[in-house]
Amino acid sequence: MQGTLCSELCDILLLQKIEVLKGLEDVTLCEKEAHTFEVILSHSYVRGTWSRNGVPLKSKPTCRISAQGKTHTLTLTRLSLSDMGLICFQAEGAESSATLTVTARDIEIVKHLQDISVTERETVTLVCEVNLEEVDGKWFKNSSRIKAGDNVKIRREDKTHSLTFRAVKPEDAGEIMFMAERVSSTAVLTVTELPVHITRPLRVKIAMYKHRALLECQLSRANAEVTWYKRNREIVSHGKYQVVSDGVYRQLTIDEVGTSDEDIFTCDAVDDSTSCQLFVEGELLIAVCGRPNLC
């Protein structure tokens, strides 16, 4: 009996016209702000739908839809310019709408980047500060986007944005730019290379007469320039001499070595150098036998 009465009451309520007691109101907000739209109906537990510019809205982290009794709410967070438009609520013939206007934030740089010079392998941090919180920023080096990695750290703390290079390398040098929407700040990062040093020096070399001799050393940096000398005379690639740079290795090859090639050879890397003695064997044996490999 009681269940039948409740059912009849529900039918009576459904037959009554649902009205909007409190409708939506136009609102103007700034980017990144949040706002809750609220509609109060004349009846409880009525299913309603929300839309923006005619497109239905669904709940997600930045768009929360809820209903409690007669009250229906739509909460939009971290507003963007794309959220602008006509917000509409509909429920069984009842309807309310309002215009949401989102204005761009007036972001300003209050602390610009500063030019900085460091030495290779040091840690360096560039800092930029804006006037608002929750501002998404991007970092660039010579117009190329910088991404975080093992040696590159990008942080945002309140209004402060920072870029940190750990164990900075010469190739990290360049024009660094921080950009936040329509504003930017630039600075020049200069990296001074560490002095080049010899990590594996030349060693005494014994070469067979009329064969090829190879002198090789290893440097601390692949892009280091070196000069080869025989005693005090500079050697360049020509004829029997070939100067080769292969990564961190520096090589001097001498074709068909003779007794005139016996001397002290030096690889000079400006900040460091290494020398060795080249000995040539086998000429006397060849002179006695008349030709190589005969005796």
C-alpha positions as CSV (number, residue, x, y, z in Angstrom):
1,M,0.0,0.0,0.0
2,Q,2.8,2.4,1.0
3,G,4.8,1.5,-2.1
4,T,1.9,2.2,-4.4
5,L,1.4,5.6,-2.7
6,C,5.0,6.6,-3.3
7,S,4.8,5.5,-6.9
8,E,1.7,7.6,-7.4
9,L,3.4,10.6,-5.8
10,C,6.4,10.3,-8.2
11,D,4.0,10.1,-11.1
12,I,2.3,13.3,-9.9
13,L,5.7,15.1,-9.6
14,L,6.7,14.0,-13.1
15,L,3.5,15.5,-14.5
16,Q,4.4,18.8,-12.9
17,K,6.4,21.2,-15.0
18,I,10.1,21.4,-13.9
19,E,11.2,25.0,-13.5
20,V,14.6,26.7,-13.0
21,L,14.6,28.5,-9.7
22,K,18.2,29.7,-10.0
23,G,19.7,30.0,-13.5
24,L,23.2,30.5,-14.9
25,E,24.8,33.9,-15.1
26,D,27.3,35.3,-17.6
27,V,30.9,35.4,-16.2
28,T,34.3,36.7,-17.3
29,L,37.4,35.0,-15.9
30,C,41.1,34.8,-16.5
31,E,43.1,31.9,-17.8
32,K,44.0,29.2,-15.2
33,E,41.2,30.3,-12.9
34,A,38.3,28.1,-11.8
35,H,34.5,28.6,-11.7
36,T,31.4,26.7,-10.7
37,F,28.2,27.2,-12.6
38,E,25.1,26.4,-10.5
39,V,21.5,25.6,-11.4
40,I,18.6,25.0,-8.9
41,L,15.5,23.3,-10.1
42,S,12.0,23.1,-8.7
43,H,12.3,19.3,-8.3
44,S,14.9,16.9,-6.9
45,Y,16.6,14.0,-8.6
46,V,16.1,15.2,-12.1
47,R,18.7,14.2,-14.6
48,G,20.3,17.1,-16.5
49,T,22.9,17.6,-19.1
50,W,25.6,20.3,-19.6
51,S,27.0,21.5,-22.9
52,R,29.3,24.1,-24.3
53,N,28.6,25.6,-27.7
54,G,26.2,22.7,-28.3
55,V,28.8,20.0,-27.5
56,P,27.9,17.8,-24.5
57,L,30.3,18.0,-21.5
58,K,31.6,15.0,-19.6
59,S,33.3,14.8,-16.2
60,K,37.1,14.8,-16.3
61,P,39.8,16.3,-14.1
62,T,39.2,19.9,-15.3
63,C,35.4,19.5,-15.7
64,R,33.4,18.2,-12.8
65,I,29.7,17.6,-13.1
66,S,27.6,16.8,-10.0
67,A,24.0,16.9,-8.7
68,Q,22.6,16.9,-5.2
69,G,18.9,17.2,-4.7
70,K,17.6,20.2,-6.7
71,T,21.1,21.6,-7.2
72,H,23.2,20.9,-10.3
73,T,26.8,22.2,-10.7
74,L,29.5,22.4,-13.3
75,T,33.0,23.2,-12.1
76,L,35.6,24.1,-14.6
77,T,39.3,24.4,-13.5
78,R,42.5,25.7,-15.1
79,L,40.4,27.6,-17.6
80,S,41.9,28.2,-21.1
81,L,40.8,30.3,-24.0
82,S,39.3,27.2,-25.6
83,D,36.8,27.0,-22.7
84,M,35.0,30.1,-23.9
85,G,31.5,29.9,-25.2
86,L,27.8,29.4,-24.3
87,I,27.4,27.1,-21.3
88,C,23.9,25.4,-21.3
89,F,22.1,23.2,-18.8
90,Q,19.0,21.2,-19.9
91,A,16.7,19.0,-17.8
92,E,13.3,17.7,-19.1
93,G,12.2,20.9,-20.7
94,A,14.0,23.2,-18.2
95,E,16.9,25.1,-19.6
96,S,19.4,27.8,-18.5
97,S,22.4,29.2,-20.3
98,A,25.2,31.8,-19.8
99,T,28.2,33.1,-21.6
100,L,31.7,32.2,-20.3
101,T,34.4,34.6,-21.4
102,V,38.0,33.8,-20.7
103,T,40.6,36.5,-21.0
104,A,44.4,36.0,-21.4
105,R,46.5,36.6,-18.4
106,D,48.8,39.5,-18.4
107,I,52.1,37.6,-17.8
108,E,55.2,39.6,-17.2
109,I,58.9,38.8,-16.6
110,V,59.9,40.3,-13.3
111,K,63.4,38.7,-13.1
112,H,65.1,38.2,-16.4
113,L,67.8,35.6,-17.3
114,Q,71.4,36.8,-16.8
115,D,74.4,36.0,-19.0
116,I,76.6,33.5,-17.3
117,S,80.0,32.0,-17.9
118,V,81.1,28.6,-16.4
119,T,83.9,26.1,-16.9
120,E,83.3,22.7,-18.5
121,R,81.9,20.0,-16.1
122,E,80.5,22.6,-13.6
123,T,76.9,22.8,-12.6
124,V,75.0,26.0,-13.8
125,T,71.4,27.1,-13.1
126,L,69.6,29.8,-15.1
127,V,66.6,31.4,-13.3
128,C,63.7,33.4,-14.6
129,E,60.7,34.8,-12.5
130,V,57.2,35.8,-13.7
131,N,54.5,37.7,-12.0
132,L,51.9,34.9,-11.8
133,E,51.8,31.3,-10.5
134,E,50.9,28.3,-12.5
135,V,52.5,29.6,-15.7
136,D,53.7,27.0,-18.1
137,G,57.1,27.8,-19.5
138,K,59.4,26.4,-22.2
139,W,63.2,26.5,-22.5
140,F,65.2,26.8,-25.8
141,K,68.8,26.8,-26.8
142,N,69.5,28.5,-30.1
143,S,65.8,28.2,-31.0
144,S,65.7,24.4,-30.3
145,R,63.5,23.1,-27.5
146,I,65.3,21.9,-24.4
147,K,64.0,18.8,-22.7
148,A,64.7,17.5,-19.2
149,G,67.2,14.6,-19.0
150,D,69.8,13.0,-16.8
151,N,72.0,16.2,-16.9
152,V,69.3,18.7,-17.6
153,K,66.8,19.6,-14.9
154,I,63.7,21.9,-15.5
155,R,61.8,23.1,-12.5
156,R,58.9,25.4,-11.7
157,E,58.4,26.6,-8.1
158,D,55.6,29.1,-7.6
159,K,56.6,32.0,-9.9
160,T,60.2,30.9,-10.4
161,H,61.4,28.8,-13.3
162,S,64.8,27.3,-13.5
163,L,67.0,25.4,-15.9
164,T,70.0,23.5,-14.5
165,F,72.8,21.9,-16.5
166,R,74.8,19.3,-14.5
167,A,78.4,18.6,-15.7
168,V,78.0,21.3,-18.3
169,K,79.5,20.5,-21.7
170,P,80.9,22.9,-24.4
171,E,78.0,22.0,-26.7
172,D,75.6,23.3,-24.0
173,A,76.8,26.8,-24.7
174,G,74.6,29.2,-26.7
175,E,71.6,31.6,-26.4
176,I,69.2,30.3,-23.8
177,M,65.6,31.5,-23.9
178,F,62.7,31.1,-21.5
179,M,59.3,31.6,-23.0
180,A,55.9,31.8,-21.2
181,E,53.1,32.3,-23.6
182,R,53.6,35.8,-25.1
183,V,56.7,36.8,-23.1
184,S,60.3,35.7,-23.1
185,S,63.7,36.3,-21.7
186,T,67.2,35.4,-23.2
187,A,70.7,35.1,-21.9
188,V,74.0,33.8,-23.3
189,L,75.6,30.7,-21.6
190,T,79.3,30.6,-22.2
191,V,81.2,27.4,-21.4
192,T,85.0,27.5,-21.2
193,E,86.6,24.2,-22.1
194,L,89.0,22.5,-19.7
195,P,92.6,22.4,-20.9
196,V,93.4,19.5,-23.1
197,H,95.6,16.9,-21.6
198,I,97.2,13.8,-23.0
199,T,95.5,10.7,-21.6
200,R,97.8,8.2,-23.4
201,P,101.2,9.5,-24.5
202,L,103.3,8.5,-27.5
203,R,105.6,5.5,-27.0
204,V,109.0,4.7,-28.4
205,K,108.5,3.2,-31.8
206,I,110.7,0.7,-33.6
207,A,109.8,0.4,-37.3
208,M,111.2,-1.8,-40.0
209,Y,113.0,-0.2,-42.9
210,K,110.8,0.6,-45.9
211,H,107.7,-0.3,-43.8
212,R,105.0,1.9,-42.4
213,A,105.3,3.5,-38.9
214,L,102.3,4.5,-36.9
215,L,102.6,7.0,-34.0
216,E,99.5,7.4,-31.9
217,C,98.4,9.2,-28.7
218,Q,95.0,9.8,-27.0
219,L,93.6,13.2,-25.8
220,S,91.0,14.2,-23.2
221,R,88.8,15.9,-25.8
222,A,87.8,14.9,-29.3
223,N,87.7,18.4,-30.8
224,A,91.2,19.3,-29.7
225,E,93.6,20.7,-32.4
226,V,97.1,19.3,-32.5
227,T,100.3,19.9,-34.4
228,W,102.9,17.3,-35.2
229,Y,106.6,18.0,-35.2
230,K,109.8,16.1,-36.2
231,R,112.3,17.6,-33.8
232,N,111.4,21.3,-34.3
233,R,109.9,21.1,-37.8
234,E,106.2,21.1,-38.3
235,I,104.7,18.1,-40.1
236,V,101.6,18.4,-42.4
237,S,99.9,15.7,-44.4
238,H,101.8,15.3,-47.6
239,G,103.8,12.5,-49.4
240,K,104.9,9.9,-46.9
241,Y,103.4,11.7,-43.9
242,Q,99.7,11.4,-43.1
243,V,98.1,13.2,-40.1
244,V,94.9,11.7,-38.8
245,S,92.3,12.7,-36.2
246,D,90.0,9.9,-35.1
247,G,87.8,10.9,-32.1
248,V,90.1,11.4,-29.2
249,Y,93.0,9.7,-31.1
250,R,95.7,11.5,-33.0
251,Q,97.9,9.6,-35.4
252,L,100.9,10.2,-37.6
253,T,101.7,7.5,-40.2
254,I,105.0,7.5,-42.1
255,D,105.2,5.4,-45.2
256,E,108.4,3.6,-46.2
257,V,110.5,4.8,-43.3
258,G,114.2,5.2,-43.7
259,T,117.1,6.1,-41.5
260,S,116.4,9.8,-42.2
261,D,113.1,9.3,-40.3
262,E,114.8,8.3,-37.1
263,D,114.2,11.3,-34.8
264,I,112.0,12.6,-31.9
265,F,108.4,13.2,-32.9
266,T,106.0,15.4,-30.9
267,C,102.3,15.8,-30.8
268,D,101.5,19.3,-29.4
269,A,98.0,20.0,-28.1
270,V,98.8,23.5,-26.9
271,D,97.9,22.8,-23.2
272,D,99.9,19.5,-23.2
273,S,102.2,17.6,-25.5
274,T,103.8,14.2,-25.8
275,S,107.0,13.0,-27.6
276,C,108.6,9.8,-28.6
277,Q,111.7,8.4,-30.4
278,L,111.3,6.6,-33.7
279,F,113.9,4.0,-34.5
280,V,114.3,2.3,-37.9
281,E,115.8,-1.2,-38.1
282,G,116.7,-3.4,-41.1
283,E,118.5,-1.0,-43.4
284,L,121.9,-2.6,-42.8
285,L,120.6,-6.1,-43.5
286,I,119.0,-5.0,-46.7
287,A,122.2,-3.2,-47.8
288,V,124.2,-6.4,-47.2
289,C,121.7,-8.8,-48.9
290,G,120.8,-6.5,-51.7
291,R,117.0,-6.7,-51.3
292,P,114.4,-7.1,-48.5
293,N,113.5,-10.6,-47.2
294,L,116.4,-12.3,-49.1
295,C,118.7,-13.1,-46.2
